Amino acid sequence: MDKLLAATLLASAFAAPAWAAPQTYNIDPTHTFARFAYKHMGLSTQLSRFDKTSGSVTVDPVAKTGSVDVTVDITSVDTGFAPFNGHIQGANFLDAATYPTATFKSTRVVFEGDKPTKVEGNLTIKGVTKPVTLTITSFSSVEHPMLKKPAIGADATAVIKRSDFNAGAYAPAVADEVTLNIALEAIAP
């Protein structure tokens, strides 16, 4: 009888699902960029980015939960033209002298199957915080081929209004609607 009980317990242990712990990843600042696009004077779509991003992402694919905490250095804006970088950092737009960073802090990560598809959270720009949902258009979780550590990558997008963040100068000639596109890579410590 003891052998039967031991065999049953052993079989149960192997039949139980493997529970993976949540994994935290540090944002790779050399491969993570927050980009933004907007219509300019009805003539073209302007594309720019921020060169300095930091933060962390936690993912638990078993529990289907996660969190995102990202900080963007507003002074690192890159429009491709140095004088215009200063214009974007000015008081009429992002006011980098007063508000040198923007942040996104998740409140909920939505999964479909084993992959996150949306990140709901709070975006803070110029001291104004608004709810924003990032739609994840691609997500991967692999071993980093060079570092041999767990890594994730994602592309996410959202549309916001500049005026919601007190940055609506020259609208509508410079479109109020801005498309955010985040290319993120993060690596386990």
Buried (B, 14 or more C-beta within 10 A) or exposed (E): EEEEEEEEEEEEEEEEEEEEEEBBBEBBBEBBBBBBBBBEEEEEEBEBBBBBBBBBBBBBBEEBBBBBBBBBBBBBBBBEEEEBBEBBBEBEBBBBEEBBBBBBBBEEBBBEEEBBBBBBBEBBBBEEBEEBBBEBEEBEBEEBEEEEEBBBBBBBBBEBBBEBBBBBBEBEEBBBBBBBBBBBBBBBE
